[in-house]
Amino acid sequence: MNVDSGAIARLGTLVGEIVDLRHAASLIGWDEHVFMPPGGVAVHGRMAATIQRIAHEKFTSAELGGALEDAAREATTLPPDSEPARLVRVTARDYDRAVRVPAEFVAEQAHVASAAHQAWKEARAQSSYAVFQPHFEKVVRLGQQYAAFFQPVAHPYDALIDIYEPGILTSEIQTIFDVLRPRQVELVRAIQDRPVEQAPFLKAGYDERDMLAFSTEVISAFGFDWTRGRQDKSAHPFAVPIGSDDVRMTTRFDNRYPFEMLFAAMHETGHALYEQGVSPRWARTLAGGGASQGVHESQSRMWENVIGRSRPFWQHFFPLAQQRFPSQLGGVTLDQFHRGINQVKRSLIRVEADEVTYNLHVMLRVEIEIALLTGAISTADAPAYWNEKIQEYLGIVPDTDANGILQDMHWSIGLFGYFATYTLGNLISVQLWETYKDGDPQWAERIQRGEFGPLREWLAQTLHQYGRSYQPRDLVMRITGRPVSTAPYLEYLESKYGELYGLSAAVRP
Amino acid sequence: MNVDSGAIARLGTLVGEIVDLRHAASLIGWDEHVFMPPGGVAVHGRMAATIQRIAHEKFTSAELGGALEDAAREATTLPPDSEPARLVRVTARDYDRAVRVPAEFVAEQAHVASAAHQAWKEARAQSSYAVFQPHFEKVVRLGQQYAAFFQPVAHPYDALIDIYEPGILTSEIQTIFDVLRPRQVELVRAIQDRPVEQAPFLKAGYDERDMLAFSTEVISAFGFDWTRGRQDKSAHPFAVPIGSDDVRMTTRFDNRYPFEMLFAAMHETGHALYEQGVSPRWARTLAGGGASQGVHESQSRMWENVIGRSRPFWQHFFPLAQQRFPSQLGGVTLDQFHRGINQVKRSLIRVEADEVTYNLHVMLRVEIEIALLTGAISTADAPAYWNEKIQEYLGIVPDTDANGILQDMHWSIGLFGYFATYTLGNLISVQLWETYKDGDPQWAERIQRGEFGPLREWLAQTLHQYGRSYQPRDLVMRITGRPVSTAPYLEYLESKYGELYGLSAAVRP
């Protein structure tokens, strides 16, 4: 910030310390998943708990509250859209959220999550919903209590979404779903009637080091800045910023799904580019990092799906892949490959879902969360509700609860209200992409040349640099000129998959 | 601790939080030297500074001071040698030290060290003492101020040694030096008159991966617990505990000195085994970790020198080394190899010094520190003083100040009072070793079989488990039945090197 003295600067000093502590907690978490020896579990747990507790105490302290009041007063003298004014607003918003939730509630939540996560692992292994249900019950009850802290809200679920997607309402999500649902269900059905083309080359034996080298080539071309980040291996891929100048992501290799390493690397690079693109002026402030989970997901999905599964992308990279993997891809055509990596399958499992089915998996979960939160259904009803919904949307029924309601870890760790951000990410990714294309008539040629600088720069300038200093809805409006919309995504889906599957115009607008 | 309630337990809760913060600072420091991308420098500096400041504030708080008073009162009802009583004593000692030093002084010290370290790097690169002198002047002045906080002390230098070697006095160090000096100078002179045997096989081309595999075999045999620690690469080898269940060490390979990787790994493993051996009952207390720098160094030097450069060790490992490195070591005999790794050279550089010359390098530094601290010499006199002393002890004179007074980074980062711990480590390593041998008549056969379990167990039982709960002098007395002594070390040196160099009995007692 350019404000070096006065109330806003004093607030900045207090907040800076909290940001330092949060970064330390992120580093501890990263280490835990990447390099920690098994013996380090307990000490990592204690370090993280102590640091998070101190950060929370300091953030909700009377000293910080007073400094915030003074800063808010000072901010009234500044243009509302000025950087310091935006910074004070985002700080006030976080502060308000933090002080509304009592420390004992946070402690109970951590306690419930710890037991629920253990129970969930056992429940999933045994495919026994009964093992998880009492814990799920507590998670739902905590969600209801949490929502009560934020009264009055139009809908109790608003308070839960708001954690991950500031300012987005349940009613907006429901409207979005109501538009997406019939069109996506219809598209799935149309594809289902088309013949299935096998793509055995995607599962031929690939060497891990070669695949890593190829994915490194791709993400370097995307523009990941290796001087301000790194990539290591972990059990599940993730990206975490230790500030915008040290962004860490992970990858993994599974020889059953060799290309997963590549697409997951593109995905995490999308998250990482966002963090690396946040302006240094937000360092040590609460305006650092991504605007929301949904906006973050728009970036990972843009690079993974919109770019990484597009034909122009593979016009450049497929010949390079063939050079690296001559025995596996030598006899495969670009079109075969492109169809292979965009195959639509009605899967029971969300994390295996493709672009066409993904939002349907999300809707089902959000609908269950809302029904549980409002008491429309009980946790006893949830598995049947799940199976009914997935049958309705995808025409398939889980053989077991492990492949149904027990498949995701989210609820077990207390993430309730999170799922919609995946769909928001899908929508925003395409909405941004269409806007970018409007401004760059050369977009296709560039991507066919493996040239991503202009896109990355455009994202950095229009989105990344602002960090959390604008709310998601304001960002999307500023950049695309309209609110988060379903039309671009549906058009993108129907056009891309209509072409790939040779569908009649009846399902293509 | 077994004391679950009462004043000592309440103190434990407050201290536990500080230990968590210090562990986090250690992890940040480790990461900085091992995996941090270049862009992460600033954020790492800020995280570490904030965490250290909070830890210091909490440790010197009135709340902790009150809890300590209550605990000390409670401890009077316990046997003085009981664990809780020892724990309260070590906590009180650390607290007393922390509160005597004003926060502004600590901040100034950090500030001076930061500039001094930069200046030192430049000074060493240019071999220009003038560049470093004004900063050195400040370091000395801060040392004098620091000593003043601890009045009354018998000698101002006592306050500085005490940071690294609790309870050891300047007068004791001087007495030790006065015994070691003439005998070690004499031994160096006697060796200098013997013909030099070249050992080109030590610098033949070795492959880094093969040397790493060999050093991993050795340190695994020593008993490093890989489930409670790890080894990575860094520019300079070091070991750092994130508690005793997550002990991290580093290594490096320089093809000019290929065996350095092996001996440095043994050295760091000595430190690591100490930390891994500390009893879990000291977790989250100030009695965790090693008793002092000197005692720590006794462990690294025991495994590196006393064991790792001994003939019985190589009776087991030399054939294995020959299998790994047939072209380099195939035609070399065990005795040639053993003499090669124990070659005595009068080096200008401390970190290249062997067992015979090492203490002489240390003495020279300690003598300069004492002379500067008491004002007997000024920083302007220091280079000449240095050159005179090294001429006296080793018969060599630095060609440049870079190879003389500017060679060590210690003073530039504010380490003043530290050097004597290396010599104490040497003495204690042999004193412990002789005690161990007295109790295990099979020691030589064991080591010839590559069997180190009994030694490691003995160290864990007699030394490691106690952590910081006894002072160094008490530990050495408990284990060996006498104070830190020069005799075992001098006998070890004169016997080992007398044999290696075929010296007459005149220099062998």
Contacts between the chains, C-beta under 8 A, distances in Angstrom:
chain1	res1	chain2	res2	distance
A	16	B	46	7.6
A	16	B	50	7.9
A	17	B	50	5.2
A	17	B	54	7.6
A	20	B	46	5.1
A	20	B	47	4.9
A	20	B	49	7.8
A	20	B	50	3.8
A	20	B	51	7.3
A	21	B	47	7.8
A	21	B	50	6.6
A	21	B	51	7.3
A	21	B	54	7.9
A	23	B	43	6.0
A	23	B	46	7.9
A	23	B	47	5.4
A	24	B	24	5.4
A	24	B	28	6.4
A	24	B	47	4.7
A	24	B	50	7.9
A	24	B	51	6.0
A	27	B	27	6.9
A	27	B	28	6.4
A	27	B	31	6.3
A	27	B	47	7.2
A	28	B	24	6.4
A	28	B	27	6.4
A	31	B	27	6.3
A	31	B	31	7.1
A	35	B	35	7.5
A	35	B	230	6.6
A	35	B	232	7.8
A	36	B	246	6.6
A	37	B	226	6.9
A	37	B	227	5.8
A	37	B	228	5.8
A	37	B	229	5.7
A	37	B	230	5.3
A	37	B	245	8.0
A	37	B	246	5.8
A	38	B	227	5.0
A	38	B	228	7.7
A	39	B	225	7.4
A	39	B	227	5.3
A	39	B	228	3.4
A	39	B	229	7.4
A	39	B	245	3.8
A	39	B	246	5.8
A	40	B	228	7.5
A	40	B	242	6.4
A	40	B	243	7.6
A	40	B	245	6.0
A	40	B	246	3.4
A	42	B	243	8.0
A	42	B	245	6.6
A	42	B	283	8.0
A	43	B	23	6.0
A	43	B	242	5.8
A	43	B	243	4.0
A	43	B	245	5.9
A	43	B	246	5.5
A	43	B	283	7.7
A	44	B	242	8.0
A	44	B	246	7.6
A	46	B	16	7.6
A	46	B	20	5.1
A	46	B	23	7.9
A	46	B	284	6.9
A	47	B	20	4.9
A	47	B	21	7.9
A	47	B	23	5.4
A	47	B	24	4.7
A	47	B	27	7.2
A	47	B	242	7.8
A	49	B	20	7.8
A	50	B	16	7.8
A	50	B	17	5.2
A	50	B	20	3.8
A	50	B	21	6.6
A	50	B	24	7.9
A	51	B	20	7.3
A	51	B	21	7.3
A	51	B	24	6.0
A	51	B	51	7.7
A	54	B	17	7.6
A	54	B	21	7.9
A	54	B	54	6.6
A	225	B	39	7.4
A	226	B	37	6.9
A	227	B	37	5.8
A	227	B	38	5.0
A	227	B	39	5.3
A	228	B	37	5.8
A	228	B	38	7.7
A	228	B	39	3.4
A	228	B	40	7.5
A	229	B	37	5.7
A	229	B	39	7.4
A	230	B	35	6.6
A	230	B	37	5.2
A	232	B	35	7.8
A	242	B	40	6.4
A	242	B	43	5.8
A	242	B	44	7.9
A	242	B	47	7.8
A	243	B	40	7.6
A	243	B	42	7.9
A	243	B	43	4.0
A	245	B	39	3.8
A	245	B	40	6.0
A	245	B	42	6.6
A	245	B	43	5.9
A	246	B	36	6.6
A	246	B	37	5.8
A	246	B	39	5.8
A	246	B	40	3.4
A	246	B	43	5.5
A	246	B	44	7.6
A	283	B	42	8.0
A	283	B	43	7.7
A	284	B	46	6.9
